[in-house]
Amino acid sequence: MLFIGIDWAEDHHDVCVMDVEGGVLARRRIPDALAGVSELHALVGEHAGDDDDPDQVVVGIEKDRGLIVTALVASGYLVYAVNPMAAARYRERHHVSGAKSDPGDAKVLADLVRTDRHNHRPVAGDSNLAEAVKVLARAHQSAIWARQRAVNALRNNLKDYYPGALSAFGTALTHPDALAVLAAAPTPGLGHSLTQARLVALLRSGGRQRNVQRRATEIREALSEDQLAQPSQLEDAYGVTTRVALGAIAHANNDVAELERALAMTFEQHPSAKIVLSLPGMGTVLGARVLGEFGDDPNRYADAKSRRNYAGTSPITKTSGKSWVAVARFKRNRRLGDALDWWAFCSLTKSPGARAYYDELRQRDKTHRQAIRQLANRWVGILHTCLERSCLYDEAAAWSHRLARAT
């Protein structure tokens, strides 16, 4: 067998090839391009036997996706995606001086998969459709986060010079009403000058079709209220920054809508979509995020506990002597954790069993956050069972003991 460590970078990768005894057979720096992958294959060919299968080549690399990883998996190599934090700890086994180099890291990764690969998991064999769902779900979530950052900046801006706008629109600064009105009146002076008819026209141009007159009256009253004011020159400067922020938010709204349409279309094509959507509180966006982050490799999770550990919903224990404590996992997939928290929260009004379990946890003096986390942990186990058995969710089967206890 051959063991290869790849320390990847943006424009090149350092490679170390090692035999079963730990001897270094070759070191090479290859470019991040097709020529680099060809060079890596040629390097493997120099040291592998004529009858060796590709799965006799074991690769360790500190990433689980990208062109280099796709090329390695497609070649039939056994690829292990090593967490960078784990790789850093292995580096300390080789030397404690704190020295670090890219060729040295490649050697550490090769030695890691040679001796300790049983403690790590190979790159998941998810389908292309699941990978596509994951890409779109992450892009959609990133677009929402970017929009929220722009909204937060706009809100802070308005608070400094235009409190009437915050009274009129509150936290709904991404709404078409706010975008239409503030684009036409980005300063308090312009807001005071808006007439009822002008506001009605702006709201209709933004897409509002119901309660236009009443909403226009509410906005006019809020914008006409007496308020503290900045000097006119400073107010105009703030107005320019507000116009720019509004443009960014409008553009982000379009991005979010386009990504959501593509995400829904792709997710609905997946054979597990109906199972995921059958779970209470799970909509198209949340379902796509959960499915994309978990993947659909049937051999990835040995049991429900394994899936819970990956999700980060199950606690970790720390024992030393007579001391024993269980604490929450804070090092986890942030995107998956966010989706599971929202799922657990939404399920409270959709599933009597989930509500009963949540209330039971609260009666045991669990905080809302702790109860939501434990409920999410329970939901991950139910999801695993449904996917493993290829069956739709059944409330009675999932929560029968909880419902009986509640009654």
Secondary structure, 3 states (H helix, E strand, C coil): CEEEEEEECCCEEEEEEECCCCCEEEEEEEECCHHHHHHHHHHHHHHCCCCCCHHHEEEEECCCCCHHHHHHHHCCCEEEECCHHHHHHHHHHHCCCCCCCHHHHHHHHHHHHHHCHHHCCECCCCCHHHHHHHHHHHHHHHHHHHHHHHHHHHHHHHHHHCHHHHHHHCCCCCCHHHHHHHHHCCCHHHHHCCCHHHHHHHHHHCCCCCCHHHHHHHHHHHHHCCCCCCCHHHHHHHHHHHHHHHHHHHHHHHHHHHHHHHHHHHHHCCCCHHHHHCCCCCCHHHHHHHHHHHCCCCCCCCCHHHHHHHHCCCCEEEEECCEEEEECCCCCCHHHHHHHHHHHHHHCCCCHHHHHHHHHHHHCCCCHHHHHHHHHHHHHHHHHHHHHHCCCCCHHHHHHHHHHHHC
